[in-house]
Each structure stands twice: as C-alpha cells, then as structure tokens.
Amino acid sequence: MKAKAVKMADGVYWVGVIHWHSRTFHGYGIPGTTYNAYLVFGEEKTVLIDNVYRGMFEQFDARVKDAFEQEGKDFKIDVFVQNHSEMDHSTFLRQTIAEYNPDAEIYASQNCINFLEAQYHNFGDLEINAVATGDELDIGGRTLKFISAPMLHWPDSMFTLLAEEGILFSNDAFGQHVAHSKRFDEDYDTNYLLREAQKYYANLVTLGSPMLRMKLDELTSTGLINDIKMIAPCHGQIWKNPAPIVEKYSEWGSGICKDKITVIFDTMHHSTEKLAYQIAEGIMSEGVEAVMYFMQEDGPDDVITDILDSKAIALGAPTMMNKPFPRIGNMMYWLDCVNFKGTGSEKSALIFSSKGWGGGAVAKLQRDLEEAGFTVTDTLDVLFVPDEDVLAEAFEKGAELARSIKE
Ligand code: FEO
C-alpha cells in the first residue's frame, strides 16, 4: 500500500490513518474518523508519537515509510512516545517497535505503562520510561516536554509539546471525529469543526472537565499556553490556529452555557409529542433557543452535544407500565454517564409525560435526573390526550423555564 505523509513543519509529519467508513465509536455515531500519529525528526533521534487502531496498520506503515523517504533517511525510529494507551492509539505499538527498532527508547506515563500491559499482555519485557510533567527529552536541536493530562481522556493521558515549534501533541484532547482528505483546520469551516469538537467533548471529555480546568490553569500560570502555536490531536483536524478550540474547551469545561434549552421526547400515541411541541413554542416565545430531539429517530450522542451548552432541558416520556417509555432509559443512562455536573453548570429540567391512568414516568425520571445532577424545577403529568387547556399549560411551562434561565 502507498500513502503519503503530510508535512506539518520542518521535520514534523502526520503519519496517521483515515478510517473513512467508521460509523460508531464509544457507542456514538461518527462520519468516519482519523487516528493521528506523528513523526518528528530531531538531529539525533527520530520520534514516533502515538499509534493507530486495528485494521489500519498497512496505511499507517506506508505513511511512516513515506515520511522517511521525504526526509531521505533510513527506516529507524529511535524514540516512541505513547501519550495514551487506549487501543485506537496503541494497537500496533508493539509491532511498530519490533519493525522499526526493538532497542528504541520508549516514553509514557506510569499509568500508560500499566495499562498497556493490562490490555496487550506483551509489554512486560520492554523497558518503558515513565515520564510526567516537568520531564523533557532532547532529540537533537529539539526538545520534547511531557505534560501529564489525566482524564483527558483516561487516567494515563498526557500531552507532548515539541517546544521549539510550539506543537502540542494532545492525543484525545481537542480532537474531533471527522474523516477528511486534508489535515488542517484551515481546510474546513471553523464553525463546523467546532461543532464536531463539541460533540467529541460532550460525549468523551465532559467527565474530565474538572481536570481540564486544572490543566488549562496550569498551562496559563506556567506561560506554556503562549508557547502553543499548533495543536495536533489524535483525531480529526490539526489546529494551526488553536485559539478557537482552546476558548471553546475553556467554556465547555467551565459550564458556560447559552440561553438554550434542549427538548427531548419519545411518544406512543402523539400525546407526549404534542406537549413537546407546545413546550418548545413556549421556550421560543421568550426568545430562547430551543433544540428538539425525538428518541425514536435521534441518537443520544447528538442530544448530549446540545445539552453541553444548554442551561436547561425538557424531558418527556409517556408512561408505560408505570415507568417511562423504555427508549428514554437509554438516554438517561447516557446523561448519568457523562455527568454534566462536573463542568460546574447547574442545569435545570422540566419533566413532562402523558399517562393512561396511574402514571409513574414523571416520578422515575425525576429521581433519575436528580441523580444525574439536574435540578428538576417543574413537571407536567397529563391524563391521556392533552386538550387545549393542557396545551396552553405546556406552552406556559416552556415559557417559564425559558424565563428562569435568561440572563
Ligand atoms: Fe482516542 Fe481515548 O482514545
């Protein structure tokens, strides 16, 4: 197989892979993705930063070889840096070491060393150097600075800064699941990339928000943030202009939200649907942004994306056998997993339901939402089909929720 490496700076190449037809990752829908790896040529040592996922070795290996050919150098990697051990970035690490230099130096966080062995059971014979914030490596005219970044995305995650060029190899942080032929942010619309980055953050990074805030504070207080000229994540486009994504990460990680309410519903005989539509009209009547999701058709991953920067949600499910309609249960598990409370945002919730007789959905959703960190401020539990009076009540409850979040 042939594949060209993409030059990012003198002696720095993207040697990752494009997984064009990947459609799910971590259970959420994606339009393809990339697993980015990077080759850095120092005067004395050549460094590979990160690796790729299963089924992708041939494309990766061809790109690595192309980078060596572009540099006119023999196929020899002196240093392997592994920023994170999750399989999408490490599947062929052992094989790459064996092919390109069994005696190479290897650097990773201590957690990463432990996790590699626990996943692959074949790293025990290798000497891997544990590094953390403050450790540096001279590769000949160039310096790698290691920066621990736990929970961005796993406890083992770290960043590696190529100091002279200011290129931050950030692994999962600042990534996006997109698959494009060009590698840089400047090749695509910034708002589109930020939306994809928001989906990625909401679904994969939200839980690590407290650690993100600490990391951004640390990078700011040490002045390192000013040294970062380019951010090269392990998924998606490389940020030649890091300012927009750093600003967004700061917002998302700090719970800064818009005057926006995400309405989520499922329905059996269209009664809960009618309530959802009226609640949305009430929200809009107050000039607040409303986003609507129907859980028969929409994925929880998109809902999570919009909840990230919403100040409130309105969640509706019909009652079935004294409980919420089951498809809403999948949504609830996602809400419980990502833990928006970690961002510092206080999200309020309106619960609505249509019931046949005794009800039960509202009480169950209230318990679940409160456990997931939401403050339930209002409920609407309707018997069978809403009449005009009930629809007017739903409208007013939407409007009241909107008024309650307006600044
Ligand atoms: Fe892209 Fe946590 O791996």
Boltz pocket constraint, residues with backbone or C-beta under 6 A from the ligand:
constraints:
  - pocket:
      binder: B
      contacts: [[A, 84], [A, 86], [A, 87], [A, 88], [A, 89], [A, 153], [A, 154], [A, 172], [A, 234], [A, 235]]
      max_distance: 6.0
